[in-house]
Amino acid sequence: MNPYADWIQGLPQVDTPFEGLEGRMIAGPHGQTVFFRAEEEFEVPPHSHGAQWGIVVSGVLHLTVDGEAGTYGPGETYDIPAGSEHSARLEAGSCVIDVFQDPDRYTAK
């Protein structure tokens, strides 16, 4: 089930190198907000970029930031400082909203 409103599902789709992860974005000169949904269990390999803040809408997110592992459920937030190496695993059906400091983190498909 997709918890996002119809108008959010109609936003531009992000172009990611990941299969099985759908994202819809709102972008502006000061950052991007992406509404992600993992269709199946999904892993994001270690990487880094500008600061990122997020909230779990549904499901479970396993997040490791600079070697520190955490597990987040619905309503829980996470903060990733700029330049911090991080990786993630989203359980099937999980939805998260990520806000990126970088205004060009993703491009539209």
GIQUI-V547341 format. One record per backbone hydrogen bond with DSSP energy under -0.5 kcal/mol. CO is the residue of the C=O (numbers start at 1). NH is the residue of the N-H. E is the energy in kcal/mol with one decimal. If there is no record, write none. Layout:
# GIQUI-V547341
CO:NH:E ; CO:NH:E
This chain:
# GIQUI-V547341
1:3:-0.6 ; 5:8:-0.7 ; 5:9:-2.0 ; 6:10:-0.9 ; 8:11:-1.7 ; 12:25:-2.4 ; 13:109:-2.9 ; 14:16:-0.9 ; 15:107:-0.5 ; 18:21:-0.6 ; 20:39:-2.0 ; 20:40:-0.7 ; 22:37:-2.6 ; 23:14:-2.7 ; 24:35:-3.1 ; 25:12:-0.5 ; 26:33:-2.8 ; 28:31:-1.3 ; 31:28:-2.5 ; 32:100:-3.2 ; 33:26:-2.5 ; 34:36:-0.8 ; 34:98:-2.7 ; 35:24:-1.5 ; 36:96:-1.3 ; 37:22:-2.7 ; 37:39:-0.7 ; 38:93:-2.4 ; 42:90:-2.9 ; 43:45:-0.6 ; 44:88:-1.8 ; 47:86:-2.5 ; 49:83:-3.2 ; 51:101:-2.9 ; 52:80:-3.6 ; 53:99:-3.6 ; 54:78:-2.2 ; 55:57:-0.5 ; 55:97:-2.5 ; 56:75:-3.1 ; 58:95:-2.3 ; 60:91:-2.3 ; 61:63:-0.6 ; 61:72:-3.0 ; 62:89:-2.5 ; 63:70:-2.4 ; 64:87:-2.0 ; 65:68:-2.2 ; 67:69:-0.6 ; 68:65:-2.4 ; 70:63:-2.7 ; 72:61:-2.5 ; 73:76:-2.3 ; 76:56:-2.3 ; 78:54:-2.5 ; 79:81:-0.6 ; 80:52:-2.4 ; 81:84:-2.0 ; 85:66:-3.3 ; 86:47:-1.8 ; 87:64:-2.6 ; 88:44:-3.1 ; 89:62:-3.0 ; 90:42:-2.7 ; 91:94:-2.2 ; 94:38:-2.8 ; 95:57:-2.8 ; 95:58:-1.7 ; 96:36:-2.9 ; 96:98:-0.5 ; 97:55:-1.9 ; 98:34:-3.1 ; 98:100:-0.5 ; 99:53:-2.4 ; 100:32:-1.8 ; 102:105:-1.3 ; 107:15:-2.9
